[in-house]
Amino acid sequence: MIAVIAKLNVAKGKEAEFEEVMLSLATQVRAKEPGNDLYTLCKDDDGNYVVMELYKDDEALAAHGQSEHFKASGAAFRGLMAGAPEITRMEVVG
């Protein structure tokens, strides 16, 4: 199993719009990607966002990046981000 943590750099004042777009994408990922076990938006007390993701294997992770809904979401995020995400990929141990 593959775990991914994506730290997202959201533009100041765009948080509500970002959450709407991100939650819509999360709904599509859960509904359309059988190899995905978790795709959840989280926010800490300082307003920093991460997406926690779990995939059955490398093929499922690759399918996520090539999915139409993921590709199409890029336009919806335009103007909402203040920089590229920091992606950490890990192997699930237990």
Buried (B, 14 or more C-beta within 10 A) or exposed (E): BBBBBBEBEBEEEBBEBBBEBBEEBBEBBBEBBEBBBBBEBEEEEEEEBBBEBBBBEEEBBEBBEEBEBBEEBEEBBEEBBEEEBEEEEEEEEE
